Amino acid sequence: MISFSLLSALVTYYFIMFVTPGPNNAMLTASGMKFGFVRTLPHLIGIPSGHLVQISLVCFGLGNLFLKFPEIQFYLKILCFFYLIYLSWTIIGSFSITKKESGRPLKLYEAAAFQFINPKAWTIAFTVVSAFFPTEENLVVATAFLTITAALVCFPSICLWAIFGNTLRLFIKNNKIKKFIEYILAILLILTAIVILIK
């Protein structure tokens, strides 16, 4: 049964997981700083879109596939590691050439697809289905409850990171400070990639 206490617990869990640092939020900060908030919107919409599909798939039994073939998760970690290393490399030097409009923000489908190699996103999906799935409801209603709540909480939570990046873009004009931020974001992505790989 879907109760207010279950909804409150689910919203709290989602907010904590979505707003805390991770691959998505590091990428959104970098995108917000380089391209601005408006051009980062497809990226922002793509993240919850991909995640909703993930949660739905786990609700409909995909979790059993991961239990049966745990090596799949290992390969996803490897893919995510190399993708984050690639992104950290592209961040270096990116803000100093903002005016040249080189590069582009992630498209909606690219951000959605990234969720399928993002171990944090899979962890959220598995935990939500195992801990918050209202078993008394039918499958469609229960899945809709988890996915709609995720959409409503995810978007504003991750927007904070894109807004933060956009704020840096607007207020930091000094190239040395921009260069410093570039390296910090790149290092954070590399550290995130390493943690994902060894976790």
C-alpha positions as CSV (number, residue, x, y, z in Angstrom):
1,M,0.0,0.0,0.0
2,I,1.3,3.5,-0.9
3,S,1.2,5.5,2.3
4,F,2.4,9.0,3.2
5,S,5.3,7.5,5.3
6,L,6.4,5.4,2.4
7,L,6.3,8.4,0.0
8,S,8.2,10.6,2.5
9,A,10.9,7.9,3.0
10,L,11.2,7.5,-0.8
11,V,11.5,11.2,-1.5
12,T,14.1,11.6,1.2
13,Y,16.1,8.7,-0.2
14,Y,15.9,10.0,-3.8
15,F,16.9,13.5,-2.8
16,I,20.0,12.3,-0.9
17,M,21.1,10.1,-3.7
18,F,20.4,12.6,-6.5
19,V,21.8,15.7,-4.9
20,T,25.0,14.2,-3.6
21,P,28.2,14.2,-5.7
22,G,28.5,11.6,-8.4
23,P,29.3,11.2,-12.1
24,N,26.1,13.0,-13.3
25,N,26.5,16.0,-11.0
26,A,30.2,16.5,-11.8
27,M,29.3,16.4,-15.5
28,L,26.4,18.9,-15.0
29,T,28.6,21.3,-13.1
30,A,31.2,21.2,-16.0
31,S,28.4,21.6,-18.6
32,G,26.7,24.4,-16.7
33,M,30.0,26.3,-16.5
34,K,31.0,25.8,-20.1
35,F,27.7,26.0,-21.9
36,G,25.3,27.7,-19.4
37,F,22.1,26.4,-17.8
38,V,19.8,26.6,-20.9
39,R,22.1,24.6,-23.2
40,T,22.5,22.1,-20.4
41,L,18.8,21.4,-20.2
42,P,18.8,18.4,-22.6
43,H,21.5,16.8,-20.3
44,L,19.3,17.6,-17.3
45,I,16.2,16.0,-18.8
46,G,18.2,13.0,-20.2
47,I,19.4,11.9,-16.7
48,P,15.9,11.3,-15.2
49,S,14.6,10.0,-18.5
50,G,17.3,7.2,-18.6
51,H,16.9,6.6,-14.9
52,L,13.1,6.1,-15.2
53,V,13.7,3.4,-17.8
54,Q,16.3,1.8,-15.4
55,I,13.9,1.7,-12.5
56,S,11.1,0.3,-14.7
57,L,13.4,-2.5,-16.0
58,V,14.4,-3.4,-12.5
59,C,10.7,-3.5,-11.4
60,F,10.0,-5.8,-14.3
61,G,12.7,-8.2,-13.4
62,L,16.0,-7.0,-14.8
63,G,17.5,-7.2,-11.3
64,N,17.4,-11.0,-11.6
65,L,19.6,-10.8,-14.6
66,F,22.3,-9.0,-12.6
67,L,22.0,-11.6,-9.8
68,K,22.4,-14.4,-12.3
69,F,25.3,-12.8,-14.1
70,P,27.1,-10.5,-11.6
71,E,30.0,-10.1,-14.2
72,I,27.7,-7.7,-16.1
73,Q,28.1,-5.1,-13.3
74,F,31.9,-5.5,-13.6
75,Y,31.8,-4.7,-17.3
76,L,29.5,-1.7,-16.7
77,K,32.0,-0.4,-14.1
78,I,34.8,-0.7,-16.7
79,L,32.8,1.2,-19.3
80,C,31.9,3.9,-16.8
81,F,35.5,4.2,-15.7
82,F,36.9,4.8,-19.2
83,Y,34.0,7.2,-20.1
84,L,34.7,9.3,-17.0
85,I,38.4,9.4,-17.7
86,Y,37.6,10.6,-21.3
87,L,35.3,13.3,-19.9
88,S,37.9,14.4,-17.4
89,W,40.3,14.8,-20.3
90,T,37.9,16.9,-22.3
91,I,37.3,19.2,-19.3
92,I,40.9,20.3,-19.3
93,G,41.2,23.4,-21.3
94,S,37.5,23.5,-22.1
95,F,36.6,26.6,-20.2
96,S,39.4,28.7,-21.6
97,I,37.9,28.3,-25.1
98,T,34.3,28.9,-24.2
99,K,34.0,31.9,-26.5
100,K,35.0,29.7,-29.4
101,E,31.9,27.5,-28.8
102,S,34.0,24.4,-29.2
103,G,32.4,21.1,-28.2
104,R,28.8,20.8,-27.2
105,P,26.7,19.7,-24.2
106,L,25.4,16.2,-24.0
107,K,22.3,15.5,-25.9
108,L,19.2,14.1,-24.1
109,Y,19.6,10.6,-25.5
110,E,23.4,10.6,-24.6
111,A,22.7,11.6,-21.0
112,A,19.9,9.0,-20.8
113,A,22.2,6.3,-22.2
114,F,25.0,7.1,-19.8
115,Q,22.7,6.0,-16.9
116,F,23.0,2.4,-18.1
117,I,26.8,2.4,-17.4
118,N,26.5,4.5,-14.3
119,P,26.9,2.2,-11.2
120,K,25.4,4.9,-8.9
121,A,22.2,5.0,-11.0
122,W,21.9,1.2,-10.9
123,T,22.5,1.2,-7.2
124,I,19.7,3.7,-6.8
125,A,17.4,1.6,-9.0
126,F,18.1,-1.7,-7.2
127,T,17.8,-0.1,-3.7
128,V,14.5,1.6,-4.5
129,V,12.9,-1.5,-5.9
130,S,14.1,-3.7,-3.0
131,A,13.3,-1.3,-0.2
132,F,10.4,0.9,-1.4
133,F,8.4,-1.2,-3.8
134,P,4.8,-1.3,-2.5
135,T,4.2,-5.1,-2.9
136,E,0.5,-4.8,-2.1
137,E,-0.1,-2.7,-5.3
138,N,-0.2,-4.2,-8.8
139,L,3.0,-4.0,-10.8
140,V,2.0,-1.1,-13.0
141,V,0.9,1.1,-10.2
142,A,3.9,0.3,-8.0
143,T,6.3,1.0,-10.9
144,A,4.6,4.2,-11.7
145,F,4.9,5.3,-8.1
146,L,8.6,4.7,-8.0
147,T,9.3,6.2,-11.4
148,I,7.1,9.3,-11.2
149,T,8.5,10.1,-7.7
150,A,12.0,9.7,-9.1
151,A,11.3,12.2,-11.9
152,L,9.8,14.8,-9.6
153,V,12.7,14.6,-7.2
154,C,15.6,14.0,-9.6
155,F,15.2,17.0,-11.9
156,P,15.2,19.8,-9.3
157,S,18.0,18.0,-7.3
158,I,20.4,17.8,-10.2
159,C,19.5,21.2,-11.4
160,L,21.3,22.6,-8.4
161,W,24.6,21.4,-9.9
162,A,24.0,22.9,-13.4
163,I,23.0,26.2,-11.7
164,F,26.2,26.1,-9.7
165,G,28.2,25.6,-12.8
166,N,26.3,28.4,-14.6
167,T,26.9,30.7,-11.6
168,L,30.7,30.0,-11.8
169,R,30.5,30.8,-15.5
170,L,28.8,34.2,-14.9
171,F,30.9,35.4,-12.0
172,I,34.4,34.0,-12.6
173,K,36.1,35.9,-15.3
174,N,39.7,35.3,-14.2
175,N,41.3,32.7,-16.6
176,K,43.6,31.4,-13.8
177,I,40.7,30.7,-11.6
178,K,38.8,29.0,-14.4
179,K,41.9,26.9,-15.1
180,F,42.0,25.9,-11.4
181,I,38.3,24.9,-11.5
182,E,38.9,22.9,-14.7
183,Y,41.6,20.8,-13.0
184,I,39.4,20.4,-9.8
185,L,36.5,19.1,-11.8
186,A,38.7,16.8,-13.9
187,I,40.3,15.4,-10.7
188,L,36.9,14.9,-9.1
189,L,35.8,12.9,-12.2
190,I,39.0,10.8,-12.1
191,L,38.5,10.1,-8.4
192,T,34.9,9.2,-9.0
193,A,35.9,6.8,-11.8
194,I,38.5,5.2,-9.5
195,V,36.0,4.8,-6.6
196,I,33.5,3.2,-9.0
197,L,36.1,0.8,-10.3
198,I,37.3,-0.4,-6.9
199,K,34.0,-0.4,-5.1
